[in-house]
């Protein structure tokens, strides 16, 4: 009688354990589905709110040409081409949420074709350095009716996307940095979007759009003054 009771108890415990595992799996699948729906709605809203009305209407001003990304010195740069996911996954070995991070990188690359993933050493203000994944390149910014290519870099911490990226403006050799309310002297970007970052409501694409909106009102870079022999021209971002 006692043996049967123990057997029934073990069977009950095993069934309860299976039920809990199934419940956790269902919650995980539901979370992933909500995450995908969030990104789909996010891209749809971006398309509706920011149509490409300026395409072909006006010439682009000075800045990094389209189709060329910033180089990565001493690091690794990858293009988001077919098969690049297999090359990117090894770079995520120390990331806690690899699949979510990879999804964010793919969505950002699909939205901003001039952004490319890479890996390099990030040195914090306290002197500690880490080998982190980043997105580097340019994003389009509309300033006074003209489209400019703004050079940026997003460093992704190891706890991304539950921790916000570290956003920077990276002037090219023919640009100078203009620190302001949202950009410090090192080029680091400070925005409410970053301060209130919460996954999955906050996304990389949403951050880049917020940066573009702020830069359109307060450009963080300007063109270097041209020499006296150069023909008259306007300065970008001024």
C-alpha positions as CSV (number, residue, x, y, z in Angstrom):
1,X,0.0,0.0,0.0
2,X,2.8,2.4,0.9
3,X,4.7,1.5,-2.3
4,X,1.6,2.3,-4.4
5,X,1.2,5.6,-2.6
6,X,4.9,6.6,-3.4
7,X,4.4,5.5,-7.0
8,X,1.3,7.7,-7.4
9,X,3.1,10.6,-5.7
10,X,6.1,10.3,-8.2
11,X,3.7,10.1,-11.1
12,X,1.9,13.2,-9.9
13,X,5.2,15.1,-9.5
14,X,6.4,14.1,-12.9
15,X,3.1,15.2,-14.5
16,X,3.3,18.5,-12.6
17,X,6.9,19.0,-13.8
18,X,5.9,18.4,-17.4
19,X,3.0,20.8,-17.1
20,X,5.3,23.5,-15.8
21,X,7.8,23.0,-18.6
22,X,5.0,23.2,-21.2
23,X,3.7,26.4,-19.5
24,X,7.2,27.9,-19.7
25,X,7.5,26.9,-23.3
26,X,4.2,28.4,-24.2
27,X,5.1,31.7,-22.4
28,X,8.4,31.8,-24.3
29,X,6.7,31.3,-27.6
30,X,4.1,33.9,-26.7
31,X,6.8,36.4,-25.8
32,X,8.6,35.8,-29.1
33,X,5.4,36.2,-31.0
34,X,4.7,39.5,-29.3
35,X,8.2,40.6,-30.0
36,X,7.8,40.0,-33.7
37,X,4.5,41.7,-33.8
38,X,5.9,44.7,-32.1
39,X,8.7,45.0,-34.7
40,X,6.2,44.6,-37.5
41,X,4.0,47.3,-36.2
42,X,7.0,49.5,-35.5
43,X,8.3,49.3,-39.1
44,X,4.7,49.9,-40.4
45,X,4.4,53.0,-38.3
46,X,7.8,54.3,-39.4
47,X,6.9,53.7,-43.1
48,X,3.6,55.6,-42.6
49,X,5.1,58.5,-40.5
50,X,8.3,58.9,-42.5
51,X,7.6,58.2,-46.2
52,X,10.5,58.6,-48.6
53,X,9.1,61.9,-50.0
54,X,12.5,63.3,-50.5
55,X,13.7,60.5,-52.8
56,X,15.2,62.1,-55.9
57,X,13.8,65.6,-55.0
58,X,17.1,67.2,-53.9
59,X,20.8,66.5,-54.0
60,X,22.5,65.2,-50.9
61,X,24.9,67.4,-49.1
62,X,28.4,66.6,-48.1
63,X,29.0,63.5,-46.1
64,X,30.0,59.9,-46.4
65,X,28.6,58.7,-49.8
66,X,25.9,56.0,-49.8
67,X,27.2,52.5,-50.2
68,X,30.4,53.2,-48.2
69,X,30.5,52.4,-44.5
70,X,33.0,53.5,-41.8
71,X,36.0,51.3,-41.5
72,X,36.7,49.4,-38.3
73,X,40.3,49.7,-37.2
74,X,41.6,46.6,-35.4
75,X,38.2,45.0,-35.3
76,X,35.9,43.0,-37.4
77,X,33.3,44.3,-39.9
78,X,30.6,42.2,-41.5
79,X,28.1,43.0,-44.2
80,X,24.6,41.8,-43.6
81,X,24.5,39.7,-46.8
82,X,23.2,36.2,-47.3
83,X,25.0,33.7,-45.0
84,X,26.4,36.5,-42.8
85,X,24.3,35.2,-39.8
86,X,26.6,32.2,-39.5
87,X,29.6,34.6,-39.5
88,X,27.9,36.8,-36.9
89,X,26.9,34.2,-34.4
90,X,30.5,33.5,-33.2
91,X,30.8,37.2,-32.3
92,X,27.8,36.8,-30.0
93,X,29.4,34.0,-27.8
94,X,29.6,36.2,-24.7
95,X,26.1,37.7,-25.2
96,X,23.3,36.5,-22.9
97,X,20.5,36.9,-25.4
98,X,22.0,35.9,-28.7
99,X,18.9,35.3,-30.7
100,X,17.3,38.6,-29.7
101,X,20.5,40.5,-30.4
102,X,20.8,38.9,-33.8
103,X,17.2,39.7,-34.6
104,X,17.8,43.4,-33.6
105,X,20.9,43.5,-35.8
106,X,19.0,42.1,-38.8
107,X,16.1,44.5,-38.4
108,X,18.4,47.5,-38.1
109,X,20.3,46.4,-41.2
110,X,17.1,45.9,-43.1
111,X,15.9,49.4,-42.2
112,X,19.3,51.2,-42.5
113,X,21.3,49.7,-45.4
114,X,24.4,51.7,-44.6
115,X,24.8,50.2,-41.1
116,X,27.0,47.2,-40.7
117,X,27.7,44.9,-37.7
118,X,31.2,44.5,-36.4
119,X,33.2,43.7,-33.3
120,X,35.8,45.8,-31.6
121,X,37.2,46.9,-28.3
122,X,35.1,49.5,-26.4
123,X,37.0,51.4,-23.7
124,X,34.7,52.8,-21.0
125,X,35.4,56.1,-19.1
126,X,36.7,54.1,-16.2
127,X,39.4,52.5,-18.3
128,X,37.8,49.1,-18.5
129,X,37.7,47.7,-22.1
130,X,35.4,45.1,-23.5
131,X,35.1,43.4,-26.9
132,X,31.6,44.3,-28.0
133,X,29.4,44.0,-31.0
134,X,28.5,47.3,-32.7
135,X,26.6,48.7,-35.6
136,X,28.6,51.3,-37.6
137,X,27.8,53.4,-40.7
138,X,25.5,56.2,-41.6
139,X,21.8,57.0,-41.2
140,X,19.8,59.5,-43.3
141,X,18.9,62.8,-41.6
142,X,16.7,65.4,-43.2
143,X,18.0,68.9,-42.4
144,X,16.2,71.9,-44.0
145,X,14.9,69.8,-46.8
146,X,18.1,68.1,-47.7
147,X,19.1,64.5,-46.8
148,X,22.5,64.0,-45.1
149,X,24.4,60.9,-44.1
150,X,25.1,61.0,-40.4
151,X,28.0,58.8,-39.3
152,X,27.1,56.9,-36.1
153,X,28.0,53.8,-34.1
154,X,25.9,51.8,-31.6
155,X,27.8,49.6,-29.2
156,X,25.7,46.7,-27.9
157,X,26.4,45.7,-24.3
158,X,26.5,42.0,-23.5
159,X,23.1,42.2,-21.8
160,X,21.5,43.8,-24.9
161,X,18.6,44.2,-25.6
162,X,17.6,44.3,-21.9
163,X,20.3,47.0,-21.6
164,X,20.4,50.0,-23.9
165,X,23.1,50.5,-26.6
166,X,25.9,53.1,-26.2
167,X,25.2,55.5,-29.0
168,X,27.9,57.7,-30.6
169,X,28.3,60.2,-33.4
170,X,31.5,59.5,-35.4
171,X,32.6,62.5,-37.5
172,X,34.6,61.7,-40.6
173,X,37.9,63.4,-41.4
174,X,36.1,66.2,-43.2
175,X,33.7,66.9,-40.3
176,X,34.0,68.5,-36.9
177,X,31.9,67.6,-33.8
178,X,29.5,70.1,-32.4
179,X,28.7,69.1,-28.8
180,X,25.2,70.2,-27.7
181,X,22.3,69.2,-25.5
182,X,22.3,65.6,-26.7
183,X,25.9,65.0,-27.7
184,X,29.0,65.4,-25.5
185,X,32.6,66.2,-26.5
186,X,33.3,62.5,-27.1
187,X,30.4,62.2,-29.5
188,X,28.3,60.1,-27.1
189,X,24.6,60.6,-27.6
190,X,22.1,61.1,-24.7
191,X,18.4,60.9,-25.4
192,X,15.3,60.2,-23.3
193,X,14.8,57.1,-25.5
194,X,18.0,55.7,-24.0
195,X,17.2,56.8,-20.5
196,X,13.8,55.1,-20.6
197,X,14.9,52.0,-22.6
198,X,12.7,49.0,-21.8
199,X,12.7,45.8,-23.9
200,X,10.7,44.9,-26.0
201,X,9.1,48.4,-26.3
202,X,12.5,49.9,-27.1
203,X,14.3,48.8,-30.3
204,X,17.4,49.6,-32.2
205,X,15.4,51.0,-35.1
206,X,13.4,53.2,-32.7
207,X,16.6,54.6,-31.2
208,X,18.1,55.3,-34.7
209,X,14.9,57.1,-35.7
210,X,15.0,59.1,-32.4
211,X,18.6,60.1,-33.2
212,X,17.7,61.2,-36.7
213,X,14.8,63.3,-35.4
214,X,17.0,65.1,-32.9
215,X,19.9,65.6,-35.3
216,X,17.5,67.1,-37.8
217,X,16.9,69.9,-35.2
218,X,20.4,70.1,-33.7
219,X,23.0,68.8,-36.1
220,X,26.0,67.4,-34.1
221,X,28.6,67.8,-36.9
222,X,29.6,70.4,-39.4
223,X,31.8,70.4,-42.4
224,X,35.4,71.6,-42.0
225,X,36.0,75.1,-43.5
226,X,37.0,74.9,-47.1
227,X,40.3,76.4,-48.4
228,X,40.4,79.9,-50.0
229,X,40.9,78.3,-53.4
230,X,37.8,76.2,-53.2
231,X,34.7,77.5,-55.0
232,X,32.0,79.1,-52.9
233,X,29.8,76.4,-51.2
234,X,27.5,76.1,-48.2
235,X,28.6,74.3,-45.0
236,X,26.6,71.3,-44.1
237,X,24.8,71.4,-40.8
238,X,25.1,75.2,-40.5
